[in-house]
Every structure is written in C-alpha cells, then in structure tokens.
C-alpha cells in the first residue's frame, strides 16, 4: 500500500481543554450570547478571545503548555493562572509493520527516533522519555547503552505531517518514540504497529491562563467561563461515553480511538482545579526550565495564581447561577443565527380576499406540513421551509383590516384556521399566534402611519414574533424588567432587557417587545429582527412544542424610532376584547392537538390494538368498554368545539359593538372554553395510551408528542384561574377584567 508522507496524521493535542468541552455541551456559548460577552474560540476550543469593552484590545482565556505559560510569566507579561489540567497520554514505540522487532528486548542495537524542535520543553520531554525507556529496557534484560537515540529535527514539516512518522517510513529510524500514541486505524493505513510490552501513560499538563486586563476590566466574564469549564469537567467525570464522544470530535478521531491516544480515565482528568499534584508538576516544570536557562528570571509562582477568580467561579456554581450541562445537544441556532436567506429569499405573499380563501389556504398548508410533523418533533428540526410557506400562502395577513387591504377574517374563521394547522402540527400551530396578537394591537392603538406601514409588512409576508414574557421579571405587579427610555441624544428611544418564551421570534422579521417606560407604563416596541443590539437564541428546551423556538431575546440599548413604538397600556383603558382575542387562539391550538390525538388513538385501536383477553370481542374496535371510552372523549371534544365556536361568536359580537357588556361576555366565554379545552385536551392526549395499549408506547410512533405538546402549551395562562373568572360571573354577576 502506498501512502503519501505529506498526508500523515498530525500529532494529537497534548491535552483536551474543558473550555472546548463546555462549548460543545452548549451551556457556555449560550451563556456568552445571553450576556453579550463577545467571545471567539479557536478550532480546538482551547482558547477564547474576548474583546475588551471600549477598546480595540483583545483579551484571552486559554490553555497553554507549561513552558509557554511559565516563559510568559518570567517575562513579566500581564497574565494570571486560573486553572491546571493534568491528563495522561498514552506513549508507545512504533515500528514498521514488516519490522522483525516485536518486543522491547528487540530494541537492542536499534535507532530509536524522537521528534525534537529545539524548544526547552522538548528537552524535558526527551529526558522523561529516555527515563521511561531505560526502565523498560532494564526490565527486559537489556542495557540502555545498547539503544541509540536519534533526534529527529526538521525545519519544514508538511501541513498535517508528523516528523517522527516520516522518519520511520523513510527508514531514518528503526523505531520511534510516539507521544500520544496513534489511533489503530491510522496505524493500519500507515503500515506501522506498536512494539509489544511497552505502554506507558505519561502526564501531559496544560495551564489555564487569563489576561490580566480581563481580570481587572471584566472579572465576571472570567468567572463565568471558568465556572462553565468546571461544570463541563464535572459532567464528564460522570459521563464517560458522552465525554469520549465530544473529546473525539475535538481530536478529530473516531470515538472508539480516544482511549488509544489518552488513557481510559480521560473523562476523569478534564478538571481544572489547582490540586496539589498538579501544582507540584508545574513547580517541577519551572525548576527544569530554570535549569535549562529557558526563563528570563525566577519569580514567585504562587503570586501568579488568581485564587479570587477560582473562588468566584466556584461561588457561581454553588449559587446555582450556571446552567449545568445536559445530555441533549443544543440547537445549531443557540450559538449562531438563522441564515439571512431564510428571511429574504422567499416567494411573494398571497393577499387573501375573504374567509373562504383563508380557509382554503389553511387547509392546503395543513396538508403540506402534516407528513413531517412527527419527525420534526423527534429530531427537533426547525420548520424553516414550513414558516416560509405560511407567509407565502398569505396566512400572516388574516386579521389585517379590509381598509388596509387585508381579509380581516372573522374570529370563527381564525379559530378554525388555528385548529386546522394545530391538528396537522401542534408546534407550528402555536407559532403565528403572537403574530396575529400584535397585528390586532396595531389596529387598536397604532397611529395611521403605523397602521399603513406595519399592516403593509404583514401583507407582504413579514412575520411578527414576540418578546413578552420574562423569567423572574421585575418587582411588583408589572413583572417586567425590560425598559424603554428616551435616547440620550434625543433621537428616538433605547430598549434594553431580556425575554424568554419568545415563541416565533427566531423566525420573525419584526419582534414586538414589551417594556416599561419611565412612568412604568407598558409599551410595545417593534424591533427589526437584525437590528444592532438584538440577539435571538434558540435555547428553548421544553419537553413539548419543541420546534416553536420559544427561547430568549436579548436587547442591549436597541434604538427604537417613534414610528415603531406603541402605547400598549392604552388598550386597557376601557372595555377591551384584546385579551380574549389572544386567549382564544391558544384554546384553538389545544383543541387541534386534541383532535389529532383522538384520531391517532382511534386509528391505532382499529389497526393494531389486540382485544383484551377473555372479553369475546373479535377486535379491539368492537370492545364495549373501548367504545364507551371513545364516546366519553368524543363528547368532551365536541363540547369543547361548541364552546369555542360560541366564544368566537362572542368575540365577533364585541368587535361589532364594543362595550362593557360585550367585552365581558367575550372574556367569560373565552375563559370557559379555555378551561374546558385544557381539561379535555390533556385527558385525550393521556387517554390515547390507555385505549391504544402498550404497543402504542413504542417510540417509533411518537404519540407522546401530543401529550407533551398539549401539556406544555396549556400551561400558558393557567386554566385554574379561568374558573375564578367564570365563577365571579355566575355567583356575583361580575365579569372579569384583564388589566396590565
């Protein structure tokens, strides 16, 4: 077999960095993006560059070999030690596959090559290698003097090449001392093999350093990165297989080969704590480098250790302020944004004329998305093409008033459309809810100029996302920490805050953001998706509605012109149906999911479920108890549908003539429908397995998506509160009023 020497495998990294591991696990890049920490990592993840605030200077947190770190410290560079890694790499002696040498004893008279590059650390490693080989030779009954060491030097090594392997294949050495060993597949392809009876695990150290400027300017950045690295190494300690998989990706090796390069305990050696054995190893390196004259001066090593940063990182971990790694990988769009092509490369949006055209478009869309619904949920594949089609079919202009070119469909039609889409895919069904919610907000409080502009955007297929809710929120009844304030230069406003449960924001062209002004009034700012200071993260990790991308929106001093700002609070100054309008779409989503769950249950019972033993039925579909149960579920589903239609009519009645009575009646019936549909949908999604039997639980069917989707979505505005709202009417004749 002929192999090009230029294509030989490159040396494995001396150590695997926990920063790279934390990056792959996902919590570190998520945290960096959430907090606006400007970090760029190298390919191996062993170095993070961070832009210094207000300057063009770059700071770094990086793993360095001990010689490099100690040389920098001896030169007085502004750098601090914040962690140490000590891992054991496998060392072997390699010979050509056709070599007669088999064991260490066969090295008598051999030329043993070792790659050196003239660096001080090479000399230290050569000494340690010679000591290990001498011990092995002595055990084999040979004398160290019977072996000739050949230092392999070369000014030019081809990219990706290894000098020692080249020398072995050229015959310049009979055997080579190989640090980090070599993967079995690479040995086979290269035509080399390991010498029997020589396997040593030698310590390889890396020093984690941080720029002194970063410690002074942004110590909290350093603390967070260190905390994530520590959390990742702790995770690896308990998850050997998964840790090896991620290490293999960093090494560019097959997973099964990781432990042929490092020891089988690699997963337990990824920590960065400054333990006594690690510190002793660093002291040893300093002593050896001083003896070789490789350091400019002696210096107190203890003073280089930044204990405050180490303690700060531990405090973050102890306080639960760091998200611990999960076994499920993060979305590609948690670390980066959707491609711009998604937003701008699409067909023109159809402008629907009336309710019938809207229903026709919704039926067509539902049939398009139905076949892939289960697989999208299973793989958490974001519905990018599907959201394009939603816009192209004109389904984002449904409630645009007719005076501005839209169909302004009835609430009954809007509810039917949400049922159709959610029946096909419950997650996609939820995504446009906030879009129509904010189109309605524009109608209620927008100026004429704002209506012309934003209604035009919706009719052209622009999607509105949302950034309403916050985790934790602010103090008091407003429960918002996001703020909007006049810009210091008098040019518009500045918006800052952090939002979560931002369904649809990832896919949106515009993100409506709720925030409090200086008088603590609720405002809505429409922010362009790619405006400076806007970060959208696909960090949604809920058990259901997995493809809604209901994650985070981060806003940092985002400029908002007055044209894009709405006085949301004005909606609630008098009688309003806005709350009922938003709630009824949520109820329709849940009903659509319930319909799909009941249909899947019936199909499975007819086609797969076996009749219960001894009941005498020829098939499960003929069992009296099952027929009775389907009757119960079907009646409740029909009751929910009927009440939802009644609620839609009440909303339309309030639209036609808005006053305290019609607004109250709309809120009452929508709340009633929301409660009943919540109870019914959860029961049906759960009963699917009860009626279909054990075999329906097989993951290949993915029927649990109905339960997961409806269970998590029905938590939106707790249904238990609706009982109190409705109860106030039936007991005291008082309608519930929604206020902000």
N, C-alpha and C positions, 0 to 999 in steps of 0.2 A: 504494500500500500504506500502511495506517495502522498506526503503532506508538505505543504508549503511552510517553511520555517517562519515566514512573516506572519502566519496566521496562528501561531502558538498562543495558548491561553495566557492571559495576563495574570500576574500574581493576585491572590485574594487579598482583600483589605486585612490589615493587621488586627483590627477589632471591628465589631458591629456596634454602631452608636445607638443609644436608646432614643436620641432625638429622631433619627431616621425611623426607628420603630414606632415612636409616638406619632410621627407624621403619617405613617401608613395606617395606623389604627384609627386615625381620623380626628380624635379629640383635640390634638394640638392645632392643626390647620383651622379647624372650626373656631377654636378659641381666639386664634390670631385674627381671623376675619371678623368675628363678632366684636372684638375690641379695637379694631382698626390698627393693629400692630403691623407695620409694614415689613414683612419678612420674606426673604428669598432664600431658598435652600439649594445646596449643591446636589448633584445627581445621586450621590450615596446617602444624602441626608445627614452627613456628619458635620455640616456647617450651616448655620443660619446667619445671613446678613440682614441687619436691621438699619433702616435709615434713621439718622439722628434727627430729632424734631427741630425744625427751624434752621437746619444747616445742610450742607451737601455731603457731610461726613457719614461714612458707613461704620457701624459697629458690628460686632460679631459674637456669637457663641459657637464654639467649635471644639471638636475632638482633635487633639494633636498628639503625635508621638512624643514620648517624654523628652527626647533630646531637643526637639524643636521648641517645646514649651519652656524647658529649662534654659536654653540659649536665649530666648526672648527675655526671660526674667533677668538673666545675668547682664543683658544689655540695658536694663532699666526700662523696658517697654511697659506701657500702661496696660497691664493685663493682670487678671486675677484668676486663681484656681477655684473652681466651684464644684468639682467632682472628679472622681477617678474610676476608670474601668479596668478591670483585670480579667482577661479571658485566656483560656488555654487553647492554643492552636496545635494541631497535630503535625509533628515533624517526622519525615521519613527519609530514607535513602533510596533514590530511584536509579535503576539501570535499564538498559535497552532490553526489550522483550527477548531477544536472542542471546543475551549475555549468559555465560556459564555461571556467573556468580549468583548464588541463591541466599546465602546467609551472611551474617556479619563476619564470620570466620573467613569467608571467601574474599574479604577486602584486603587480605594480606598482599602487599605489593601494588595495590590499586591506586589510581589517581582519583581522589575524591574532590570534585569541584564544588565551590561555594561562591555565590554571587556577592560581590562587594562593590560598593560605589565610591569609596573614598570618604565616606561620612563617618563621624565618630561613632554613631550608633551601629554601623556595620562592624566596626572593630569589637564592640561589646558583644554583639550577637555572635560573631565568629568565635570569640573566646568561650561563650556559653555552649555553642555547638560542638566545639572541639572537646570540651569537658564531657559532654553527654556521649559523644562517640568514643572517647577514651574509656569511659566506664563500660560501654557495651563491648568494646574490643577485649578489655580485660576479662569480662565475664565469659567471653567466647574462647579464652585461652590465647589471645594474640597480644602483641605489644603495640602500643600506639605508634612507636617509631617505624613500624612496618607499613604504615599508611602515609601516602604523600598527599598533602592538601594542596589544591590548585585554586588560587584566587582568580575568579572569572571577572574580568573588567571589560567594559566596552563603552566608548564614548557615545555610540549611537545604537539604540535598540529599536527595532521596528515597532510601530504602534501596536499595542496589544501583545507584544512579544515578551518572552522570558529568557533572559540571557543564559541561565543555567540549563534550561531545556535545550536551547540551541546548541550549547557546547556538548551536551550529551549526545544529541543526534548527529552532530558533526564528527564525533569521535575525539573531541578535545579533552574529554574526561571519561573514565571508565564508569563512574557513578557520580551522582550529585546529591548534595545535602539539600533537601527541599523543605523550606519553611511553609507551613500552611498546607502541606501535602498537595494532592492533586486528585480531583474527582475521578472515580473509577472509569466513567465513560471517556473522559479526556485522556486517561492513561491508555485505554484501549485504542483510541483513534490515533494517538501519537506513537504507539508501539513501544511503550515503556511499562515497567512494572515496579512494584515496591520490593525492596530487599526484605526477606523474611526475618523475623525475630528482632526487628528494630522499629518500634513505635513509641514515640515519646510525645508527651503533651507539655509544651513549653509555655511559660507565661508571656502574654503579649499585653502591653499596657497602653492606655490612652489617657491623656489628661484633658479634662473638660475645662476650657478657659472662657472667660468673658472679658470683653473690652472694659477697661476702667471707666471710660466715658459713659458707657451704657449704665454701669452701676451707679454713677453719680446722677445722670440725667433721667433714666427710666429704670430704677431698680425693680419696680413692679413687673416690668416686662421680663427681666431676667428670672425673677422668682416664678412667674407663671410657666415659663419654658422649662425651667428645672423641675418644677412640680409635675408637669406632664411627662417629662423623661423618667422621673421616678415612678410615676403611676404605670407607665408602659413597661418598665422593667419588672415591677411587682406583678403585673398581669402575666408577663412572660414566664415568671417563676412557676405559676400555676397552670400554664397552658403550653406545654412543651410542643405539641404537634403544630398548633397555630403559630407559635413563635418561630419554629423552624421554617414554616411556610413563608413568613414575612422576611426572615433572615435570608432565605434562598433568593427572594426577589431582590434584596439589596446586593447579594453576592453574584447574581446572575447565574445561579446554579439550579439544577433540579432539586426539589425538596429533599429527596432521599439522599442527596450527596452532602448536605450541610454538615453532617456529623463526620464526614470523611475529611473535612477541612478543619473543623473545630471539634471540640470534644462533645460527647453525648450530653454533657451538662451545660452546654452553651446557654440554654434557656434560663439557667440559674446564675449566669455570670454576666448579665446585661446591666446590673445595677451600677449606680454612680456614687454610692455612698463612700465617704472617705474613711474606710475601715483601716485598722492597724496594719494588716498585711499589705494593703495597697500603698499605704503611706511609707512603709518600710521599703517597698520596691522602688518608690520614687526617690527616697533618700539614697538607695543603692545606685540608681542611675546618676544622681547628682555627684556622688562620690567618684564614680567611674569617669564621668565626663571631666570633672576637675583634674583627675589624674592624667587624663589624655590631653589636657590643656585646651579643651574644647569650649570652656566657658570663659567669658571675659573677666569675670570676677566671682568671688564667693559671695553669697548673700544668705540671709536668714530665710529658709524655706517656709517656716511657719507663718511669716508675715505675708506671704503671697496667698495664703488660704483665706477665702472670704467666707467666714463662718456665718456672717449675718445673712448672706444670700441663701446659704444652705438652710438656715433656720427659717427664713421667710418662705421658702418653698415648702418646707415641712408644715408650717403653720397653715398654708393654703390647703394642703392635703388633709390635715387634721380637722380643719374647719368645714370640710365638705365643699369647698369652693372650686374644686377641679372635677370636671366630668371624668369618671373612671372609664377605661376602655370597655367596649362592648365586643361581643364576638361577631356581630353583623357588620360588614364593611359600610362605610359612609357612602353617600351618593357622590357621583363624579362632580355634581354641581354644588356640593358643600364647599369644596376648595376653590372652584372656579365658576364662572358664569356660563349661562347658556350661550351657544354661538349666536352672533348677531344675525346670521342668516335666518334663524327661526323667526325673528321679529319682522324682517323686511323682505324676505323672499317668499311671497305667497300670492295667490291669485286675488283678483278684486272681490270684495264682498258683495254678495247679492243684497239688494234692498227689497225686503218683503213688503207686500202691499196690504195684507189683511190677515185675519186669524187663520183662515184656511190655508193660505200659503205658508204661514208659520208652522202649522201642524204638519203639513206635508214635508217641509224641510226637516222638522224634528224627527219624523218617522224615518226619513232617509238616513239621517245622521245616526239614529239609534241602530239601524241595521248595519251600518258601516262599523260601528265600534263594538258591537256585541261579540263577534267571534274572538277578539283578542282580550276580552275583559279579564278572564281568569289568569291568563299568562302574564298580563301586565301587573296584576296584583302579586302573583307568585314571585316574579323577578324584580318587582318594584321598577318596572320600566316606565319612565315618564311618558305621558301621552302627547308627545310633541306634534306628530302629524295630525292626531285627532283634534288638538286645540286649533291648529291651522284650519282644519275643515269646519269646525264650529263657527269660526269667523267668516270663512268663505261662503258658507250657506246662509249667511245673514242672521244667525241666531244670537248675535250680540246687539242687534238693534231692535229687539222685540218691544221694549217699552218706551222707545223714543216717541214723543208726541207726534201726531199726524201733522201738526202745524210746522214741524221741522223736518218732515219727510219720512218719518217712521210709521210703522203699522199701529203702534200703541195698542197692543193686544189686550184683551180682557184678562182679568186675574184668573178666571176659569180656564182660559186657554193657556196662560202662563203656567198654571199648576199642572195642566195636562202635559205640557212640554217637559217640565221637570220630572214628572212621573215616567214618561217615555224614555228619557235619557238615563235616568237612575235605574230603571228596570234593566237597561242594557249594560250599564256600568255605573255602580253607585258612586264611585270616586269621581268620575268625570261629571256626574250629575251635580255634585256639590260645587265644582269649581266656578261656574258662572253666577252663582247666587249673589255674591258680593258685587259683581259687575252690575247686575240689574238694580241692586240695592242702591248703588251710588248714582246710576242714571236717574233713578227716582229722586234722590237727594238734589240733584242738579235741577230737576223740574220744580222742586218745592222751594228752594232758596237761591237758585242761581240768578244772576243778572241776565238781561237779554243777550249781552255779548258773550257771557259764559255759556249760555244755552246753545247759541249758534255754534260756538267753537266745539264744545265737548259732545253735543249730540252729533255733530258732523264727524267727529272722531269715531264715535261708536258705529255710525252707519258705514264708515269706511273699513270697519273690521278691527279697530283698536280695542284691545281688552283692558278693562279696569280691574286691578287686583284689589287688595285691601291690606291695610296695616292699622287695624283697630285695637286689638287686644294686646295686653302686656302680661308678662309673667311677674306676678307680685303687684305691679302697678304702683301708683303713688299713694299718698296718705289721703284719708278722708273719702267722702262719697264719690268724688270724681274718679278716683282709682286710675289716674293717668300720670305718668311722669314725663311723657313727651311734651315738649314746649315749642311754641312758635312765638317769636318776638320780632319787632321791627329791626331791620338790619342797621348796624351802627352808622353806615354811610347814607342811610335814608333811602336806599334803593331796594324796595320790597321787604321781604321778611327772611328770617333764618329759622330753620326747623331742625330740632335735634331730639333724638330718642331712640328707644329700642323696642321692637314689636315682635310678637310671636303669634302662632296660629294664623299666619298671614296667607290663608288659602288663596291660591291663584296668583299671588304676587310674582312668583318666579316666571310665569308665562305672560305677564301683563306688559302693556306698553305704558300705562299710567298706573301709579299706585296712590290711591286716596289714603291719606294718613290723618288719623285723629290726634289732636294735640290741644293743649290748653294755652290760651293767650294770657296776657298779663293780668286780666281780670278773672282768670280761671274759668273762662267760657270755652265750651267745646267747639273747636274749629276743625274743618276738614281741608287739608291741602292736597291738591292733585300734583304729584311729583312725577316727572318723566322717569321711566324705569332706569335709564342710564345717566341720570344727572350726577354731577360731581357730588360726592359725599353719600351716595346711596349704595348700600350693599345688601344684596338679597342672597340668603343662604338656604339651600335645600337641606336643612338639618331636622326635618320632620322625622320622628321615629316612633310614631304611634302604631299601635297594633293593627289598626284599620285605616280605611281611606288613605292607603299607602302612597298613592300617586297624586294626591292633591297638592303636594309640595307645601304643606301648611307650616312652613318653618319661620325663619327670622327675617326681619327687615331692620337694618341698622341705618340710622340717619345722623350724619355729622355735619352740622352747620350747612344744611342744604338750602340753597337760595330758592325762594318762592315768590314769584311776581304776584301782584294783587289780583290779576286775572284768574289765577289758579287757586285762590283762597275763598272758602265758603264758610259762612256763619252757620255751622251745623246746629247750634243751640236754638236758632230761630224756629226750627221745625217743631219744637216742643212748646212754643209759647201759647198755643191754643189747641183746640181739638186736632188730632192728627191720626192718620192711618199708616204712617211710615213704619212703625214698629210691627203692626200686623202684617204689612206687606213683606217685610223681611222674614218674619216668622213663618208665614205660610209657604214660602219656598222651601224652607228647611223641612217642614212637615211633608211636602210633596216628595222630597228626596227620600225620606224614610219610607214612605208608602211604596215608592217604586222599588226599593230594595226588598221590602216585604213581599211584594208581588212576585219578584224573581225567585225569592227563597221558597215560596209556596209552590210555584210551578216546578222548580227543580226537585222539590220533595215528591211531588206527585209523579213526575216522570221517572224518578228513581224507584219509587214503590211499584209502579206498573212494570218496569223493565228489569229490575234487579232484585228487589227485596223478596225473600222467601217467606211464605206464610208461617206463622207461629206453629210450633209443634203441637199436634193434637187438636187444633181448632176446627178441622174438617174443611177449611176453605181450599179451593183449587189454586188460588193465587193470593198474594198479599193484598192485591187491589180489591178482593172480594171479602176481606175480613171485616166483620161488622164493627169491631172496635176501631179499626183504622178509618173506616168510612165515617163513623161518628166523629172521630177526632178531626178529620178534614172538614167536616161540617162546622164544627165549632170555630176552627181557624178561618174558614171561608166567610162565615157570618161576621166575625170580628173585622176581617179585612174589608168586607162590603160596608160595614158600619163606619169604618174609618174613611173610606172613599166618599160615602154620602155626606158625612160631616165636613170633610174637606171641601166638597163642592159647595155645601151651604156656607162655609166660611168664605170661599172665594166670591160667592154672590154678595155676601155682606160687605166685603172689601169694595167690590164694584159699586154697591149702593152708596157707600161712603164717598167714593170718588165722584159719583154723580151729584151728591148733595152732602157736603161735609158739615157736620155739626156735632155737638157733644153726644147726642143720642146715636147717630150713625157710626161715629168713631168708636163709641163704647161697645156697640153691638158687634162691630167688626173685631175688636180686640177680644171680646167674650167668645165668639165662635172660633176664632183662630186659636185661642188658648185651649179651648175644649178639644179641637181637632188635634192640636199638638200633643196634648196629654194622651188621648186615646190612641193615636197612631204610634206614639212612642211605646206604650204598653203592648200594643198589638204586634208591631214590627219586631220587637225584642223577643216576644213569645214565639212568633212564627219562625224566626231565624234559629232559635234554640230548638223548637219542636221538629225542625227538619230532620235532625238526627234521631229524635225519639221515634218518628214514624218510619223513617227510611231504614233504620237499623245499623248494626255495627259496621257493615261494609261501606256505608256512606261516609264513614270517618276517614277512609283512606285518603292520604294527602293528594293523590293524583286527581281526585275530584275537586279539591279546593273549595268545598262547600262552606267551610268555616269562614270564607271571606264575607259571606252575607252577614253572619253574626258579628264578626269583627267590625265590618263597616257600619252596621246599624247601631251596634253598641257604642262605638266611639262618637258617631255623629249625633245620636240622641242626647249626648251629654251637653250639646250646645244649648244653652238656656235651659237649666234643669226643669224637667217636666213636673216635678213635685210642686214647684212654685205655681204652676198653672192651676192646680186645684184650689189654692188660696185665692187666686184672681177670680176664678169662676164662683167659688164659694161665697165671696163677698157680694156677688150679684144675687145669687139665689137665696141668701139669708137676709141681706140688708138692702138689696136693690141698688148697690153701688158698683159702678163699672170701675175696673182697674185702669189707672192712667200710667202710661210709661213716660218717665222723665229721665233727663240726663243732667 
